[in-house]
Amino acid sequence: MRGNHRRDTRPELALRRLLHGSGHRFRVDLLIEACGVKVRPDIVFTRRRVAVFIDGCFWHSCPKHGNQPNSNVGYWLPKLQRNQERDSRVTAALEAAGWKVLRIWEHEPVEEAASRVESALSNWIDARNRRRSRSGGVVNATFGRSTKP
């Protein structure tokens, strides 16, 4: 198991490369504490509060590709179950703290994954613009801050 890296996996690097090439800037493996839960999402957009996890099919029991091990079942089944429970707990904690959480399977095409991330980011921008228009604020072009006229 020493060869299983926690970060910088091939699917993660491919997604990061595509997002960075599209002009998005993000943090990698940033520690976030939300509702008493400490977590390190694979990709974090801090200002937009979007956390992206790229989940491995085996380790997170993908319904499409996750297979059940045949050897040492007494060890692996509870471990994989704990991984799923932790994923649910982390997602709930981040969402309760106001984060948008995206869970992407490693088998998803990278273009599709990038599209999902960009959609979440554009939803954040749309929501921010709606809030500003309701408050009557004007965006200061120099600093991007909202000010009352």
C-alpha positions in Angstrom: 0.0 0.0 0.0 3.0 2.3 0.1 2.6 2.9 -3.6 -0.8 4.5 -3.1 -0.3 8.2 -3.0 -2.7 10.5 -1.1 -2.2 13.3 -3.6 -0.9 14.0 -7.1 -2.6 10.9 -8.6 -2.9 10.7 -12.4 -6.6 11.7 -12.5 -6.0 14.6 -10.1 -3.0 15.9 -12.1 -4.9 15.7 -15.3 -7.9 17.6 -13.9 -5.6 20.2 -12.3 -3.7 20.7 -15.6 -7.0 21.2 -17.5 -8.4 23.6 -14.9 -5.1 25.6 -14.7 -5.0 25.8 -18.5 -8.5 27.2 -18.5 -7.3 30.1 -16.2 -8.6 28.8 -12.9 -6.4 29.2 -9.8 -6.8 26.9 -6.8 -5.1 25.4 -3.8 -4.1 21.8 -3.6 -4.4 19.6 -0.5 -5.4 22.6 1.7 -6.4 21.7 5.3 -10.0 22.9 6.0 -11.7 22.6 9.4 -15.5 22.5 9.1 -17.8 21.7 11.9 -15.0 20.1 13.9 -13.9 17.9 11.0 -10.5 18.3 9.5 -10.2 17.5 5.8 -7.9 18.0 2.8 -9.8 18.2 -0.5 -7.7 17.5 -3.6 -8.6 20.8 -5.2 -9.9 23.9 -3.3 -11.3 27.1 -4.6 -11.1 29.1 -1.3 -12.9 32.3 -2.3 -15.7 30.4 -4.0 -15.8 27.8 -1.3 -15.7 24.8 -3.7 -14.0 21.6 -2.6 -13.2 19.0 -5.1 -12.4 15.3 -4.3 -11.2 12.9 -6.9 -12.1 9.5 -5.5 -10.5 6.2 -6.5 -12.9 3.6 -7.6 -11.5 0.9 -5.3 -10.8 3.0 -2.2 -14.2 4.7 -2.2 -16.3 1.8 -3.5 -17.5 3.1 -6.8 -20.8 1.6 -7.7 -19.7 1.2 -11.3 -16.1 0.0 -11.0 -15.4 -0.7 -7.3 -14.7 -4.4 -6.8 -14.8 -6.3 -3.5 -11.5 -8.0 -2.6 -11.4 -11.8 -2.5 -8.6 -12.1 0.0 -8.5 -10.8 3.6 -12.2 -9.9 3.4 -12.3 -9.4 7.1 -10.0 -6.5 6.8 -11.0 -4.9 3.5 -14.8 -4.8 3.8 -14.8 -2.8 7.1 -12.1 -0.5 5.8 -13.9 0.3 2.6 -17.1 0.8 4.6 -15.3 3.2 6.9 -14.0 5.1 3.8 -17.6 5.6 2.6 -18.8 6.7 6.0 -15.9 9.2 6.3 -16.7 10.6 2.8 -20.4 11.1 3.8 -19.3 12.7 7.1 -16.8 15.1 5.4 -19.3 16.1 2.7 -22.0 16.8 5.3 -19.6 18.9 7.4 -18.3 20.9 4.5 -21.8 21.6 3.2 -23.0 22.6 6.6 -20.1 25.1 6.7 -21.3 26.6 3.4 -19.0 24.8 1.0 -20.0 23.3 -2.4 -18.6 19.7 -2.5 -17.9 17.9 -5.7 -16.9 14.2 -5.7 -15.5 13.0 -9.0 -14.7 9.4 -9.7 -11.3 8.6 -11.1 -12.9 6.9 -14.1 -14.8 10.0 -15.2 -13.4 11.6 -18.4 -11.2 14.6 -17.4 -13.2 17.0 -19.7 -16.4 16.0 -18.0 -15.0 16.5 -14.6 -13.6 19.9 -15.5 -17.0 20.8 -16.9 -18.6 19.9 -13.6 -16.1 22.0 -11.7 -16.5 25.0 -14.0 -20.3 24.7 -13.6 -20.0 24.8 -9.8 -17.7 27.9 -10.1 -20.1 29.7 -12.5 -23.0 29.0 -10.2 -21.1 30.7 -7.5 -20.5 33.8 -9.7 -24.2 33.9 -10.7 -25.3 33.7 -7.0 -22.9 36.5 -6.1 -24.1 38.7 -8.9 -27.7 38.1 -7.8 -26.9 39.1 -4.2 -25.2 42.3 -5.4 -28.1 43.3 -7.7 -30.6 42.8 -4.8 -28.5 44.9 -2.5 -28.1 47.8 -5.0 -24.3 47.5 -4.7 -22.0 48.5 -7.5 -18.9 46.5 -8.2 -15.7 48.6 -7.9 -13.8 47.7 -11.0 -10.4 48.2 -9.5 -10.8 46.0 -6.4 -13.9 43.9 -7.2 -15.5 45.1 -3.9 -19.2 46.0 -3.7 -20.0 49.5 -2.6 -23.3 51.3 -2.0 -23.8 54.3 -4.5 
